[in-house]
Amino acid sequence: MGFPSRKWAKIISKVAARMYFFIIIIQIPLFRFPCRIGMCQTPVEVVACQLISGEAFPELVVKALLYPGAVKTSFMEGTTIPSPDQLLRRYKSNKRGARFTTDLRHLEVIAGSYLCVAGALLGLVFVTDASELGGLQIEVVLSVNLFRFLNPVVAEVECVTNLFVDHECLSQGKKNPALLRLPSSIIPPAEGSDNPADSNRSPLSNISSLDRSFSIQQDNSIGIIGGVSATSSLNFAEKLVKLNLEDEDSGPPFVLCSDPSLSKELLSLERSSSAFLSGKTEGLYTDHSLLVENLRRKRVFLENSGVCCTVMPCHISHSWHDEIKEGCSVPFLNVGECVAKELKEAKLRPLEAGSPPRIGVLATNGTLVARFYQEKLENEGFEVILPDKATVEHTVIPAVEALKRKDFEGAQNLFRIALQVLLVRAVNKVILASDELQELLPTDDPLWGKCINPMDALARSSIKCAQSARRGN
């Protein structure tokens, strides 16, 4: 005779409860969201983080929760299992914590994590209700984080259709009561337009008057003019968010103005390195006046929105920084000046006697971008080393092309050669003046210690400017 259905149900419930306990206690990643320790991926990490900062339970309880996951991680990574005393340091937990408002913004995830862990523990004893509650909370947490993941995509679609976009999606949950309406100048002409001439006009020439009704009520807001792609613009916005998390600050709000048609033109310039190296620019943008005017209009729009400073996280756009800046009423940060200032403050020592510290600059478009970095660095007393034409043509550009073909090994080998060409000339640091160059080496490669992403310096400078405006300085 087989088991009665009630007994089968009890067996299945016990097995499910133990499987659920196993998933939670060994910390299988279920989501990603910013918490007090940086980026939490499991309910146990969220709960442990809260217990440590609140000091509601002894550290022994927290260590007991974290230890199974630490064993699993050590086994998978092939590292030594940490001792109980090293456990909290391994998970980067500390008692300083973030502001209470950080927890309020993620209250549903924190509450769900508590119930997940409680359901897993109680499910070993009470198989029915507790485990079902924990399973429900996992679904809630996953749904919330799926929405958070899709939110920027929704925002991008709304931007293209000229809808109102809630600023919360751009700052990853940092609520801003203001709503952003993109100017009509950055939207391609709609089908069925009453003006037949619209269809023949260049997107960059479609510059109408901007909507000046939009205004931010906070005096420490940062204005961002989008770069060669929406991805690069969002990467810069992510840098601002991460800097705020590191400083345990709620951070300033920011407004991101992105134009798909402008990005397309900038990307063409960024990738047309052979044309710039040979001095031939036919069909690219021989007259850049429309491009500069487009960027200037976006700068004016952000100024009228009430931002305290404006930035362009785009290397190619900085070629016309001075022209775009004309008439600017708020600080318009220059990435070249920002990185040169930070290098000056670092007090680098020359690697070759009798010469000043040397900084190398690698770009994918010859001298177009390198020129403005060279000027700003030389103003601070650095000697700037640029690769020769042959190095760019035979190492840098082929490395980027190999990356696009997904030939990662070939791209990395070529890029290492380009870096070594500069390093043998006793340069202290190498500025990577292209977004594509940031993807060519793994983050743990020793050569990254010699490389600088100038957008990091621009992000830090914009945060300082916003903090200064908030203090009223």
N, C-alpha and C positions, 0 to 999 in steps of 0.2 A: 504494500500500500504506500501511496505517496503521502507527502506532508499535506495537511489541510491548508487551505488558502491563507488562513490567519497566521499560521506558523511561517509560511513562505514570506508573507508581508513583514513579519518581525525580523526574519533573517535578512531580507533585502534592506530593511531600515537600518539594521546594525552595520551591514557592509557599507551602506551609503554614508552613515555617520562617521565611520572610521576613515573612509576615503576623503570625506570633507575635512576631517581633522588633519589628515596627512597633508592635504593641499595647503591648508592655512599655516600649519605649524612649521613646515619646512620652507615656507615663504616662496612659493611659486609666483612669479610676477603676474599681477592681474591688471595693473593700471599704472599710469604715470601722472603725478601731479605735484606741484611745488609745496613742500612742507617745511618744517623748522630746520631739518637737517640738509635741505637742498631739494632732492627729488626722491620721493617715496614711491615704491612699486608694489608693496604688499600691505595688507591690513595690519600685520604684526609690526612693521616698521612705523606705521602711523601711530599705533597704540603705544609702542615703546617710546617714541618721540614725545608723546603727550605725557606719559607717566614720568619720564625723566625731568621734563621742564616743570611739571606741576609738583614734583616731589611728594606725590600722594601715596606711593608705594616704595618699599625698600628697593635698592638697586638689584638685590638678589632676584626679585620677581622679574624685573626687566631682563636680566641676563638669562634667566630660565626660558623666557619667551624667545629670545634672540638666538640662543645657542644651537638649536636644531637647524635653523637656516644657515648659520655660520658654518656648520659642519658640511651641509649640502654644497654651499658655495666653494668651500675649500676643496672638496672632492672634485667638483666640476672644473675648477681652475687649476688644480694640481698644486695648491699651496698648502702651507702648514696650518693645521687647525689652531685657531687662536685660543689662548688661555682665557678663563673667565675675566681676569683683570684687563686683558687687551680687548675684550669684546666690544665695549662701548666705544672705544677709540676706533675700532675697525669699522663700525657703522656710522662714524662721524657724529655720534650723539654728544650733546653737551647740555649743560643746565642753563645756559644763557637764554636760549629760545628766541623766538621772534615776538613781534607785537601781538597783542590779543586780537587785533583786527584781522591779522592773517588767518587765524583760526575761524573767525566768523565768516570769512569769505568762502571757506571750504567746509562749512559746518556739516553739510550732508555727507561728505566723504568721511569726515572724522567720526560722525555718529555711526555710519555704516560699517566702518572698520572696527569700532568697539563691539558692535553687535555680531560682526563676523567672527571675531576672536572668542567672544563669550559663547556664541552658538557652537563653535568648534569644541570648546572645553566642556560645556554642559551636555553636548550631544553624546559624549561618551557615557554619560549617566542616564540622561533623559533623551532617548533616541528620537522622539517624535517632534514635539513643538520646537525645541531649541535648534535642532539642525535645520528644520524647515525655515525658521526665522533667519538663520545665518545664510542659507542659500538665497533667500529673498534679498537680503542686503547685498550679497555679491552682485546680483542682477541689477540692483539700484546703482551701485558704485560703477559697474561697467557701463550702464546706460548714461550716467552723468558724464563719465570721461569720454565716451564715444561722442556725445554732444559737444564737449569741449574741443575734441579733436576736429570735428567737422565744422565748428563755428567759424574759423578763419576762412575755410573754403566758401562757406555761405556768404561771408563778408565780401570776398573777392568777386563773387557773382553779382552781389548787390552793387558793388562799386561800378562794375561795367554797365549796369542798367540804370545808373544814376539814381539809386534809391538812397534813403537815409540809412546810415550804418551806425549801430551803437558802438561807441568807442571801447566798450568793455571787451569786444572780441579782439581788438588790436593789442590790448594790454594784458591779455590772459587773465581776465577776472578782476582787474583793478578798475572798479566802477568809476565812471566819469558821467555825471548827469548830462553832459552836452551830447548832442547828436551831430554827426558830420554829414554834410551834403556836398558831394564833389561838384566842382564847377563844370558847366556844360562844355567848356573848351577841351576837356580831356576825354569826352565821349564821342565816338564816331557818329556821323550823321545817321539818323534813324531811317529805316526804309519807309518809303512813301512820303518823304519830306516835301513840303510845299515848294521849296526852293530847289529847282532842278540843278542849279549850279553846285549844290552841296556835294553831290556825288562825285564831282570831278575835282574837288578841293583836297589838298593834302591834309591829313589829320593834324599836322603840326601847324598849319595855317588857320585852322579853325579855332581861333582865339577870340572868344567873345568876352563881354564884361563878366566879372566874377561876382558870385553871390556873396555880398559882404554882411549878410544878416547873421551868419554863423559866428558865434563868439563863445570862448571858453571863460568860465567864471574863476579860474585859478591862475594866479600870476606866475606860476612856476612850470608852465606847460612847454613842451618841446615840439617844434615843428620839424617834420621829416619830409624831404622831397625825395620821392622814389628814384631808384637807380635803374640799372640795365635789366632788371627783372623783379617781379614781385617777390621771388624767393630771397634775393639779396636784401631787399627792403625789410622783409619780415625777419631775416637773420639779424639785421641791425636792431630791430625792435626787440628781439629776443635777448640781445646783449644788454639792452637797457633794463629789461626785467630781471635778468640774472644779477646784474650789478646791484639792483635794489634789494634782492634777496640776500646777497652777501653782506650788505650794509644793515640788514635787519630794518629796512625802512619801507614804508608803503610805496614810496617812489613817486616821482612826478608823472602826471598824465602826458600823453603825447598824441599828436595828430599826424597821420601818415597820408600823404597825397601822392597817389600812384597813377601814372598815365600809361596804358598799354602801348599806345602809338609812339609816345616818346621813348619808352623802353626799347621798342623795336629798333628805332634809329640809333640809340646809344649802343645797343648790342651789336649792330652792324659795324659801328666804328671800333668797338672793343675787339671784334674778331677779325677785322680786316687789317691785320698786322702787316701783311706783305705789301699792301698798297701804301701804307705809311712809310715802311722801310725804303720803298723805291721812290717815294715822293709822288706817287700817282694816286689821286683821290677822286677820279672821275666817277660820278654816279653815287658817291657816298654822301658827302655833304660839303661841297665846295664853298657854299655860302651858309655859314652856321648862324646867321642872324635870326632866322625863324626859331631855331633850336634854343638860342639864348633867350629870345623873347618869351618862348613857352616856359622855360625854367624861371624867368623873372616873374611872370604872372603867378606862378605857383608860390613863389617866395612872398609876393605881395598878399596873396590869399591867406597864407599862413600868418603873416604879420597882422592882418586885419582880424584874424581869428583870436588874437590875444596871446600868442606864444611869447615866451621870454627869450628864445633863441631859435635859430633855424640851422639845420644841418643837411648835407647831401651825402649819404653813404654810397657814393659812386665815384670811382677814380676818374673816369672819362669826363664827367661833368665838371670836375675841378679844373679842367683845362681852361674854362671860361669863368672861373670863380669871381674874378675881379669885375667882369662885365655884368654878371648876374647880381653882384652885391650892390651895384650903383643905386644910391638912394635908400638903402636898407636902414630901417629905424631901430632894429634890434640886432644883437650880436649874430653874425653869420659865420659860423665856425669853419675854419679851413683845416682839412685833414692833414695837410702838409705841415702847417704850423703846430697842430696838436702833437703829432708824432715827434717833430723836431724839438719841441719844448720838453717832452717826457725824456727823450734821449739826452738832452742837455742836463736835466735834473739827475739823471742816472750817473753822471760824472764818469763816463767811460774813459778808460786809459788806452792810449794808442798802443797797438800791437807791434809797431815798428818805430824805433827810436828816431827822433827828429821830425816826425810828421804828426798831424792832428789825428784824432780818432776818425776812422773811415767807415762810411755807411754805404752798403751796396743797395741798388734798386733793380728789381726784376719786374718787367712788365711784358705783356704780350703784344704791345703795339709800338715797339720802338721807342722813340723819344717823346711821343705825344703826351703820355702820362708822366714819364720820368722827369720831364722838364720842370714841372712845378714842384715836385719833391726835391729836386736838386737845388732849386732856388731857395726854398725854405730851410733846407739843411745847411747850405753854405752860409746863410745869414746867421746861423747859430755856431759857426766855426768848424763845421764838419767838412771833411773831404769826401766827396761823393764819387763812387765808382760805379760806372754803368757797363753792362756787358757790350762787347762789340757786336757788329751786325751779324757776323758769322755765328757767334754763340746763340743769338736769338733765333736765327733762321734754322740752325741745325740741332738745337737742344730744347729751347723753351717752347717754340711753336710746335715742333713734332711731339713734345711731351703732352701738350694740351690736346692735340689731335689724337694721340694714342689713348688718352683718357676718354675721349668721346667714343672711341671704338671699343671701350671697355678692356683695353690692353693695359691693365693696371701695372703689371711688372715692367713693361716697356716704358710707360709714362714715368714711373718712379726712378728708373735707372737714368733716363734722360734728364730728369729734373735734378737728380743728385749731381750729375756732371755740371749742369749750369750753376748750381750752388758752389761747387768746388772751384769752378773757374773764378768766382768772386772771392772765395775764402782764401785762396792761395795768394791773393793780393793784400792780405792782412786787413780785411774788413772786420769790424767788431760785430756788426749786425747786418742783416739783409732784409730790406723792406719788400714784401710781396705785394706789388701794386696791381693786382688783378684777383677777382673773386675765384677765377678758375684755378689759379695757382694754389689756393688754400686747400684744394682737394687732392693734391698730388702725392702727399706722404701720409702714412698713418700717424696718429697723434703721439704715439710713443717713440717715434723715430728721433734719435739724438740730434739730428740736424735741425729739428724744429727749435731747439734752444738758441740757434743763431738767427732764426727768422722772426719777423714782426708782421703782424696783421695791423695795418694802420687804422682800420676801423675800430679796433679795440680802444685806441687812444682817443678817437673821435667820440666814442660812446662815453668814456670816462670824463672827457671835457664837457660834454653836454649835460651830464649829471651834475657836475660841479657848478655849471652855470645856472641850472635850475635850482639847486640848493641855495646858491647865493641870492637868487631872485626871491626865494621863499623867505629868507632871512631879512630881505629888504636892503641888502648891501648893493 
